[in-house]
Amino acid sequence: ATHTQVHNIRSTSAVAYVCLCMRAPVHFRFYQSYCGLSSSTPTAYRTPLQRHILRLRPGGSSSSSSSPTHVNNNMVVASAASQSQSQSHQHARNASSTSSISASIELTEDESKLFKTLLEVCRARELKTTLRAAGGWVRDKLLGKSSKDIDVALDDMLGREFAQHINEHLQASGKDSHRFAVIASNPDQSKHLETATIRVEGIDIDLVNLRAEDYADNSRIPTMKFGTPTEDAMRRDLTINALFYNLQTGLVEDFTGNGLSDLQAGYVRTPLAPRDTLLDDPLRALRAVRFAARYGFTIDPPLLESMADADVQKALETKVSRERWGVEVDGMLKGGAPVFTRAVAAMVDSTLFPVVFHAPCIPAESGGVYAACAQAHLKLATTIMQEEWASGFAGSIDRMRIVMLASSLAPLRHCIVSEHLDGSRKKARPQPASRFVVATTLKLRSKDADAVALVQGSAMRLRSHFDASTVFRAASDDEDARSCVPEEVRESLGWIVKDLRDDWRGCVLVASTFASLVGKQEEEEDAVDFSEPRDADVASEEARLVIRAIERLGLDSCWEWRPMLDGPKMMEVLGMEKPGKELGLAMRRAAGWQYRFPDGTEEELVKWIKADQGQQQQQQQ
């Protein structure tokens, strides 16, 4: 690889993977120099790529005495107690020797009270059960974040059995007990094992037993059995989600041997071989993307490569329900624009994007271009959202999720599809391709699908007004807004705002990212548009000016306006004896007049309606 070629690689993970393949010292020194990395650079100031290169350099993994950047300095690293395990885990066990550090997770008062009660249950009922908080709660506590999602893993009984012990102990102690719910295994919702949910000391907890898993070739639903802590940790999706907090010892246990170090380094990897892990449960590919995006972590290059594997992607399509895809993508969207942008970047790097955001109008050979174009539009929209002038309307996650989806699906904005997802020959109702992706591919809310299609369609109409440039003049305080903008454009803007309601500003933002319509031919309609998004500064300024112009035209809340003439008055003006289709058309024309003349009076509207009625009668004659 030449220096020029490296400059052309935009993906951090791609560069890191090159480093992985080139282990000779000369290559490490080159990348060390290229990335500005010094061996004396403190860990806290190393970029993810720099940490990645140090980890992959010839001679072993890096170590540093500096405080970790992603982890609370009070973190506990406890050595995993020796557990019996199958031969398939032997290599992982040999690599998992960690040393104990005399520190502990800081519990809140409520957490301390909860754990104390659970330990009292074991003592009072003479149980030999070891209690371990597992998974996300441990991860988030080590990252210095609060968490209400407490799962307690049991080594020798089912969750419902321990829940019964809890209630009997509380009743014997004169305390209030609570009914517990047993949630049966539901693989479609990623619930592979029975879970008991119970409220203790005011906190809802889930009780599960430690387990080991075996997967069939054609299913992501495993066969479960009781397992050791090591087996339970090794079967989890990611090392950072495989940590335990032992309630008896007060120590964090890392049975994978990599969970704590990966959490410190900001690294996402699987406990076992990534390809095998993803083939067992392909949904883990999307979970890896979501967690990496949520925390700003780097995805392990072998894991990224496995996510791009054709067999893994095929398994994702055949083994995992679309509803589960949607749940993961919804989690990415809930993180806001920065998180979703990082998630899309990871899906582009791993070639997952055209699979997860599948549209029938995208040929297989165009998947890479589709993904790159989508990423570029989303990145531009995210950049504009971060502008100070956009902060007022970019703060709503629900509103911005529509902007993010509409931007990501920008290449589909001209496309109409009438296919079924399963390839059935039965004709489906034609719909915008963007709506198909949201509603059918991802199984997100119909409300979201309709909103995305509406925003994209309206953005195309707005784009034509951008190109006319007359709207921009109306944004200036030195100009009379209405004299700058033709009547028919004012009416068009009014209808767009009315249809979009609170989403109209986001629609302006999306429209600003679209390439200009000037010079486009009519035959290009209903085709995939891979044109690049616009310059960030130009797009941002245009969006700001159009929003300002609509506000100065007085149309920014026009969907709240009441009609100047209600139905009975309109019938009186038109001389109609009974309502019908003509009344509806007249009411719509009257609303359009109001968008043209927001300060107009009822008398002026009545005069215009009669004149308009006369013109229509002459045309009919």
Secondary structure, DSSP 8 states (H G I E B T S, - for coil): --HHHHHH---HHHHHHHHHH--SHHHHHHHHHHTT--TTS-GGG--HHHHHHHHHSTTS-----S--SSS-TT---B--------GGGHHHHHT------S------HHHHHHHHHHHHHHHHTT----EEEETHHHHHHHTT-----EEEEESSS-HHHHHHHHHHHHHHTT------EEE--BGGGTB-S-EEEEEETTEEEEEEE-EEEEE-TT-S-EEEEE--HHHHHHTSS-GGG--EEETTTTEEE-SSSSHHHHHHHTEE--SS-HHHHHHH-THHHHHHHHHHHHHT-EE-HHHHHHHT-HHHHHHHHHHS-HHHHHHHHHHHHHT-HHHHHHHHHHHHHTT-HHHHT--TTS-GGGHHHHHHHHHHHHHHHHHHHTSGGGTTTTT-HHHHHHHHHHHHTGGGTT-EE---TT--SS----EEHHHHIIIIIS---HHHHHHHHHHHHHHHHHHHHHHH-HHHHTT-TTS-HHHHS-HHHHHHHHHHHHHHGGGHHHHHHHHHHS---TT--GGGTTS--------HHHHHHHHHHHHHHHHHTT-TTGGG---SS-HHHHHHHHT-SS--HHHHHHHHHHHHHHHH-TT--HHHHHHHHHHHHHHHHHHH-
